[in-house]
Amino acid sequence: MIDARRWGRHAVAPAVAVVYFAFWVATAWGLGGVADNSVVFGLFALAIGLSFWMPATSLALVLVVPVLQLAGLAEAPSQHTWAAYVAIALVMAFVAVKPSPWLRLAALVVAAVAAGLAAWLLAVPTLTRPQSWSTWVGAGTTGLRIEFSLLMAALFGVFAGAWAIGVAFASLRRVLIIREALEATETRFEATDLELRLAQDRARISRDVHDALAHSLAVVVSQAQGAMALRATRPEVADESLRTIAEVGRTALVDVRRLVERITQDDDVTAPRETLDDVDSLVTAMREVGMEVDVVVEGAPGDLAPSQELAVYRIVQESLTNALKHAGSTSRVSVVLDWRGRGLSLLVTSRGRGAPLVAARTGADRGAGVRGMTERARLAGGWLTAEPSLDGSEFAVTAFVPTRGVPDHRPAPAALHHERETS
């Protein structure tokens, strides 16, 4: 499509040259002067045809024609053929379309010289042509100097006007090209933005599905293992575990249904729900499965946005779930919420009893839970690290979430930046 348009633009000048030559040959044919003027018409037509392909050659031909006429090697303009100089204006227009500033300047200089040569040929009578242009058009006789000056100014005005039209056309064409490029770029940006939004939505949905199921499934697995171990010796404990499994399963099913409803209703799947007030109920639920969880709050609670409170809740939930999965239901966890600063500093440490903690994982081996916690902390304006201790006996999740209007610029500390005594 672009090549066809380009070739179409390049064919305009040759087509105009053919029309020009045919018109003037037909005009001269009627006057019986085809042979006398064929050289002038042919050279002017050639200049027009080459103006877009070979602009420098075209400009040279524009000057060659009046020079040949002055030298008597080509037929001088007459009462019926003087308007053939319109070819110079056409050449100026086509050459000015070219983007080269030096070529445009050269065209303007050629226009001035050609206007002077043509004005001289039209204003100065000769032995074979005693009348001048003013007599041909019925303007009466005027002084040679005045007529030459007026003709030169008029011709240069016509040539320069055609040159200006070419420049304007080229500018308009560049504007259209830039507009098309901008529209194409906007289209690509819109497509990229859509892909990015879809990727973000998939990541958000993945995090919420993980939050809704991972915690519940970890509790279910832990309770099921306990029920299997105690089914023969303590059936009443096994029955209690089964009731816990049923209750946790129902809660998880409700959470999944709520998530699906928000997705199908085009609501924000990350809309704030749980808050910091729900951390107590979360801790209570984990204690019921046998975990020892201590919660310490230091300082006066600050002002967090609902989405930030949800992020903190999810981080605590995921930390407890990981402790349950990797250290067992008899693990010992400490949750510290420290408000003494420019935001909420969170430290969740877990120690196992008899079961080793999960080993440090990096890169592609890091679990979705740790990546989800890190992303939630980042979206909340803070940061998060999750690393085991050197001897592998303790795992710590350290996070910071700034309060409203207080961005955090501190670098994330290494895990276990400081040790806390837990009871």
Phi, psi and omega per residue, in radians:
M1 nan -0.764 3.140
I2 -1.170 -0.720 3.134
D3 -1.113 -0.704 3.130
A4 -1.095 -0.718 3.119
R5 -1.161 -0.676 3.141
R6 -1.150 -0.796 3.119
W7 -1.139 -0.579 3.087
G8 -1.106 -0.720 3.098
R9 -1.132 -0.689 -3.128
H10 -1.214 -0.396 -3.114
A11 -1.479 -0.172 -3.097
V12 -1.127 -0.850 -3.098
A13 -1.070 -0.832 3.078
P14 -1.054 -0.645 3.124
A15 -1.134 -0.748 3.095
V16 -1.107 -0.653 3.115
A17 -1.087 -0.732 3.123
V18 -1.108 -0.779 3.131
V19 -1.104 -0.757 3.128
Y20 -1.030 -0.883 -3.097
F21 -1.106 -0.744 -3.130
A22 -1.117 -0.707 -3.123
F23 -1.102 -0.843 -3.063
W24 -1.299 -0.538 3.033
V25 -1.139 -0.726 3.113
A26 -1.140 -0.685 3.114
T27 -1.121 -0.822 3.136
A28 -1.166 -0.556 3.107
W29 -1.057 -0.728 3.138
G30 -1.183 -0.455 3.140
L31 -1.663 -0.067 3.120
G32 1.333 0.407 -3.106
G33 -2.155 0.593 -3.109
V34 -1.118 -0.831 -3.087
A35 -1.098 -0.679 -3.099
D36 -1.180 -0.649 -3.033
N37 -1.789 0.039 -3.056
S38 -1.088 -0.618 -3.140
V39 -1.148 -0.788 -3.140
V40 -1.096 -0.855 -3.116
F41 -1.120 -0.692 -3.127
G42 -1.154 -0.762 3.134
L43 -1.173 -0.718 3.094
F44 -1.117 -0.744 3.108
A45 -1.096 -0.690 3.101
L46 -1.123 -0.694 3.106
A47 -1.091 -0.714 3.116
I48 -1.144 -0.803 -3.095
G49 -1.104 -0.552 -3.116
L50 -1.608 -0.059 -3.001
S51 -1.069 -0.552 -3.121
F52 -1.608 -0.563 -3.105
W53 -1.507 -0.773 -3.104
M54 -2.299 1.297 -3.018
P55 -1.081 -0.638 -3.136
A56 -1.134 -0.755 3.090
T57 -1.112 -0.676 3.132
S58 -1.100 -0.753 3.118
L59 -1.127 -0.634 3.105
A60 -1.139 -0.718 3.130
L61 -1.120 -0.594 3.122
V62 -1.048 -0.614 3.112
L63 -1.474 -0.501 -3.120
V64 -1.119 -0.705 -3.058
V65 -1.065 -0.947 3.139
P66 -1.160 -0.512 3.077
V67 -1.137 -0.754 3.082
L68 -1.088 -0.647 3.114
Q69 -1.172 -0.724 3.102
L70 -1.129 -0.603 -3.133
A71 -1.412 -0.058 -3.128
G72 1.355 0.215 3.134
L73 -1.584 -0.139 3.074
A74 -2.436 2.705 -3.094
E75 -1.081 2.251 3.114
A76 -1.276 2.768 3.125
P77 -1.130 2.541 -3.132
S78 -2.161 -3.069 -3.134
Q79 -1.024 -0.501 -3.055
H80 -1.815 -0.225 -3.044
T81 -2.082 0.021 -3.093
W82 -1.114 -0.489 -3.139
A83 -1.204 -0.116 3.100
A84 -1.119 -0.280 3.093
Y85 -1.146 -0.097 3.040
V86 -1.042 -0.367 3.097
A87 -1.019 -0.613 3.136
I88 -1.106 -0.720 3.111
A89 -1.104 -0.714 3.126
L90 -1.110 -0.722 3.108
V91 -1.097 -0.751 3.129
M92 -1.034 -0.726 -3.119
A93 -1.127 -0.796 -3.102
F94 -1.201 -0.699 -3.138
V95 -1.184 -0.644 -3.121
A96 -1.161 -0.324 3.098
V97 -1.201 -0.453 3.139
K98 -1.124 2.535 -3.037
P99 -1.369 -0.196 -3.063
S100 -1.211 2.117 3.122
P101 -1.156 -0.612 3.121
W102 -1.176 -0.648 3.111
L103 -1.167 -0.677 3.103
R104 -1.145 -0.733 3.112
L105 -1.115 -0.718 3.101
A106 -1.094 -0.674 3.120
A107 -1.105 -0.674 3.141
L108 -1.179 -0.672 3.086
V109 -1.141 -0.772 3.107
V110 -1.074 -0.657 3.116
A111 -1.072 -0.722 3.130
A112 -1.154 -0.764 3.138
V113 -1.153 -0.774 -3.140
A114 -1.106 -0.641 3.108
A115 -1.114 -0.702 3.112
G116 -1.146 -0.759 3.129
L117 -1.136 -0.775 -3.135
A118 -1.164 -0.692 3.116
A119 -1.094 -0.680 3.105
W120 -1.119 -0.770 3.139
L121 -1.114 -0.575 -3.096
L122 -1.493 -0.543 -3.025
A123 -1.629 -0.457 -3.055
V124 -1.688 2.038 3.101
P125 -1.212 2.732 3.084
T126 -2.228 3.071 3.137
L127 -1.123 -0.661 -3.137
T128 -1.480 -0.222 -3.134
R129 -2.459 1.509 -3.037
P130 -1.267 -0.259 -3.099
Q131 -1.765 2.637 3.117
S132 -1.848 -3.125 -3.058
W133 -1.069 -0.666 -3.108
S134 -1.087 -0.578 3.099
T135 -1.252 -0.654 -3.128
W136 -1.090 -0.663 -3.067
V137 -1.658 0.068 3.089
G138 1.326 0.478 -3.139
A139 -1.568 -0.003 -3.112
G140 1.427 3.081 -3.125
T141 -1.602 2.406 3.071
T142 -2.292 2.996 3.102
G143 -1.117 2.595 -3.109
L144 -1.043 -0.776 -3.113
R145 -1.091 -0.780 -3.117
I146 -1.131 -0.795 -3.109
E147 -1.110 -0.744 3.127
F148 -1.089 -0.776 -3.124
S149 -1.110 -0.776 -3.135
L150 -1.125 -0.761 3.139
L151 -1.122 -0.740 -3.141
M152 -1.102 -0.760 3.129
A153 -1.124 -0.741 -3.123
A154 -1.149 -0.802 -3.138
L155 -1.125 -0.747 3.113
F156 -1.112 -0.637 3.091
G157 -1.087 -0.720 3.114
V158 -1.154 -0.805 -3.126
F159 -1.128 -0.759 3.131
A160 -1.162 -0.622 3.083
G161 -1.098 -0.751 3.080
A162 -1.100 -0.697 3.083
W163 -1.051 -0.757 3.136
A164 -1.131 -0.652 3.098
I165 -1.093 -0.721 3.095
G166 -1.095 -0.749 3.110
V167 -1.099 -0.757 3.136
A168 -1.109 -0.713 3.122
F169 -1.104 -0.733 3.114
A170 -1.108 -0.705 3.118
S171 -1.120 -0.756 3.113
L172 -1.087 -0.708 3.124
R173 -1.110 -0.713 3.105
R174 -1.124 -0.679 3.105
V175 -1.077 -0.750 3.130
L176 -1.129 -0.700 3.117
I177 -1.120 -0.766 3.117
I178 -1.107 -0.696 3.129
R179 -1.116 -0.739 3.098
E180 -1.101 -0.716 3.119
A181 -1.126 -0.704 3.110
L182 -1.128 -0.736 3.117
E183 -1.103 -0.722 3.104
A184 -1.124 -0.709 3.119
T185 -1.142 -0.728 3.098
E186 -1.081 -0.685 3.109
T187 -1.097 -0.759 3.108
R188 -1.140 -0.697 3.110
F189 -1.099 -0.726 3.124
E190 -1.096 -0.726 3.112
A191 -1.130 -0.741 3.119
T192 -1.140 -0.705 3.117
D193 -1.101 -0.708 3.111
L194 -1.108 -0.776 3.110
E195 -1.076 -0.703 3.129
L196 -1.139 -0.742 3.126
R197 -1.106 -0.727 3.118
L198 -1.101 -0.727 3.112
A199 -1.113 -0.716 3.105
Q200 -1.129 -0.714 3.113
D201 -1.105 -0.726 3.112
R202 -1.089 -0.713 3.130
A203 -1.141 -0.703 3.133
R204 -1.151 -0.766 3.126
I205 -1.100 -0.724 3.118
S206 -1.054 -0.753 3.132
R207 -1.113 -0.752 -3.099
D208 -1.208 -0.673 3.082
V209 -1.102 -0.731 3.103
H210 -1.086 -0.759 -3.140
D211 -1.121 -0.646 -3.077
A212 -1.299 -0.529 -3.007
L213 -1.893 -0.654 -3.015
A214 -1.049 -0.809 -3.128
H215 -1.099 -0.831 -3.097
S216 -1.133 -0.743 -3.129
L217 -1.165 -0.612 3.093
A218 -1.100 -0.727 3.097
V219 -1.138 -0.748 -3.139
V220 -1.060 -0.810 -3.141
V221 -1.082 -0.772 -3.127
S222 -1.095 -0.783 -3.141
Q223 -1.178 -0.668 3.134
A224 -1.132 -0.717 3.105
Q225 -1.115 -0.697 3.098
G226 -1.145 -0.709 3.125
A227 -1.110 -0.702 3.120
M228 -1.125 -0.674 -3.109
A229 -1.256 -0.544 -3.048
L230 -1.852 0.090 -3.056
R231 -1.064 -0.657 -3.061
A232 -1.451 -0.683 -3.038
T233 -1.614 -0.619 -3.103
R234 -2.337 1.316 -3.078
P235 -1.082 -0.516 -3.138
E236 -1.156 -0.613 3.080
V237 -1.204 -0.673 3.101
A238 -1.097 -0.706 3.106
D239 -1.106 -0.704 3.111
E240 -1.107 -0.683 3.101
S241 -1.116 -0.694 3.123
L242 -1.137 -0.683 3.085
R243 -1.114 -0.685 3.086
T244 -1.099 -0.728 3.105
I245 -1.049 -0.766 -3.138
A246 -1.115 -0.740 -3.131
E247 -1.158 -0.767 3.118
V248 -1.125 -0.687 3.111
G249 -1.094 -0.747 3.103
R250 -1.104 -0.728 3.121
T251 -1.095 -0.753 3.118
A252 -1.110 -0.681 3.125
L253 -1.110 -0.708 3.096
V254 -1.112 -0.747 3.127
D255 -1.070 -0.739 3.135
V256 -1.143 -0.719 3.115
R257 -1.089 -0.750 3.103
R258 -1.072 -0.704 3.123
L259 -1.113 -0.783 3.134
V260 -1.109 -0.685 3.125
E261 -1.108 -0.727 3.127
R262 -1.142 -0.642 3.136
I263 -1.196 -0.820 -3.101
T264 -1.210 -0.412 3.113
Q265 -1.620 0.209 3.097
D266 1.050 0.438 3.057
D267 -1.464 2.921 3.101
D268 -1.252 2.070 -3.101
V269 -1.215 -0.198 3.105
T270 -1.827 0.345 -3.137
A271 -1.006 2.345 -3.075
P272 -1.026 2.369 3.074
R273 -2.275 -1.414 -3.137
E274 -1.160 2.628 3.120
T275 -2.191 -3.079 3.115
L276 -1.129 -0.437 3.116
D277 -1.146 -0.372 -3.121
D278 -1.488 -0.091 3.125
V279 -1.108 -0.635 -3.129
D280 -1.071 -0.786 3.130
S281 -1.153 -0.592 3.086
L282 -1.130 -0.774 3.124
V283 -1.118 -0.701 3.123
T284 -1.065 -0.740 3.131
A285 -1.101 -0.678 3.131
M286 -1.239 -0.596 3.085
R287 -1.139 -0.574 -3.120
E288 -1.154 -0.404 3.122
V289 -1.601 0.053 3.054
G290 1.936 -0.121 -3.138
M291 -1.309 2.551 3.051
E292 -1.737 1.889 -3.044
V293 -2.098 2.167 3.069
D294 -1.938 2.384 3.127
V295 -2.085 2.225 3.127
V296 -2.169 2.222 3.095
V297 -2.005 2.162 -3.130
E298 -2.080 2.292 -3.135
G299 1.484 2.984 3.136
A300 -1.476 2.304 -3.139
P301 -0.992 2.403 3.111
G302 -1.647 -2.988 -3.074
D303 -1.718 1.908 3.069
L304 -1.941 2.569 3.055
A305 -1.210 2.713 3.118
P306 -0.949 -0.698 3.130
S307 -1.155 -0.572 3.102
Q308 -1.224 -0.697 3.095
E309 -1.101 -0.698 3.087
L310 -1.084 -0.719 3.138
A311 -1.087 -0.768 3.127
V312 -1.106 -0.745 3.120
Y313 -1.037 -0.803 -3.118
R314 -1.134 -0.630 3.119
I315 -1.141 -0.775 3.099
V316 -1.105 -0.753 3.139
Q317 -1.053 -0.817 -3.127
E318 -1.164 -0.643 3.121
S319 -1.124 -0.758 3.110
L320 -1.162 -0.680 3.125
T321 -1.119 -0.750 3.109
N322 -1.102 -0.690 3.102
A323 -1.103 -0.695 3.122
L324 -1.154 -0.725 -3.102
K325 -1.223 -0.731 -2.967
H326 -1.739 -0.408 -3.131
A327 -1.963 -0.150 3.081
G328 1.610 2.981 -3.083
S329 -1.280 -0.170 3.100
T330 -1.761 0.295 -3.129
S331 -1.263 2.825 -3.122
R332 -2.061 2.160 -3.024
V333 -2.198 2.430 3.060
S334 -2.087 2.225 3.119
V335 -2.020 2.069 -3.125
V336 -2.034 2.133 3.057
L337 -1.921 1.874 -3.040
D338 -1.929 1.989 -3.135
W339 -1.690 0.065 -3.072
R340 -1.424 1.448 -3.125
G341 2.904 -2.696 -3.104
R342 -1.599 0.250 3.128
G343 3.095 -2.766 -3.137
L344 -1.783 2.086 3.023
S345 -1.707 2.214 -3.068
L346 -2.048 2.297 3.080
L347 -2.342 2.072 3.103
V348 -2.088 1.974 3.116
T349 -1.996 2.493 -3.123
S350 -2.337 2.461 3.081
R351 -2.248 2.388 3.141
G352 -1.636 2.818 3.091
R353 -2.095 1.679 3.098
G354 1.580 -0.333 -3.141
A355 -1.999 2.269 -3.119
P356 -1.182 2.557 3.068
L357 -1.292 2.824 3.136
V358 -1.097 2.443 3.132
A359 -1.271 2.770 3.128
A360 -1.114 2.395 3.121
R361 -2.237 2.517 -3.116
T362 -2.325 2.868 3.033
G363 1.064 -2.303 -3.065
A364 -1.249 -0.282 -3.101
D365 -1.463 -0.181 -3.132
R366 -1.199 2.435 -3.077
G367 -1.202 2.824 3.115
A368 -1.136 -0.513 -3.134
G369 -1.123 -0.791 3.128
V370 -1.141 -0.750 3.095
R371 -1.074 -0.713 3.124
G372 -1.122 -0.718 3.097
M373 -1.108 -0.764 3.134
T374 -1.059 -0.754 -3.135
E375 -1.172 -0.702 3.119
R376 -1.103 -0.734 3.113
A377 -1.108 -0.703 3.131
R378 -1.126 -0.784 3.137
L379 -1.142 -0.450 3.096
A380 -1.449 0.011 3.106
G381 1.635 0.121 -3.094
G382 -2.131 -2.563 -3.117
W383 -2.623 2.959 -3.121
L384 -2.695 2.470 2.977
T385 -2.237 2.622 3.123
A386 -2.507 1.882 -3.072
E387 -2.538 2.624 3.049
P388 -1.437 2.880 3.043
S389 -1.292 2.974 -3.072
L390 -1.084 -0.672 -3.124
D391 -1.517 -0.028 3.087
G392 1.345 0.122 -3.101
S393 -1.513 -0.212 -3.070
E394 -2.472 2.516 3.098
F395 -2.175 2.329 -3.051
A396 -2.215 2.371 3.002
V397 -1.970 2.055 -3.123
T398 -2.020 2.229 -3.107
A399 -2.476 2.763 3.064
F400 -2.442 2.302 3.097
V401 -2.229 2.042 -3.113
P402 -1.245 2.640 3.046
T403 -1.270 2.991 -3.046
R404 -1.024 2.316 3.076
G405 1.328 0.134 3.141
V406 -2.153 1.598 3.119
P407 -1.195 2.583 3.142
D408 -1.714 2.163 3.137
H409 -1.999 0.087 -3.117
R410 -1.399 2.526 3.077
P411 -1.227 2.607 3.118
A412 -1.157 2.262 -3.139
P413 -1.349 2.876 3.048
A414 -1.189 2.678 3.116
A415 -1.056 2.580 -3.109
L416 1.033 0.770 3.124
H417 -1.021 -0.568 3.036
H418 -2.566 2.689 -3.132
E419 -1.735 2.508 3.118
R420 -2.099 2.513 3.053
E421 -1.395 2.259 3.108
T422 -2.094 2.547 -3.092
S423 -1.492 nan nan
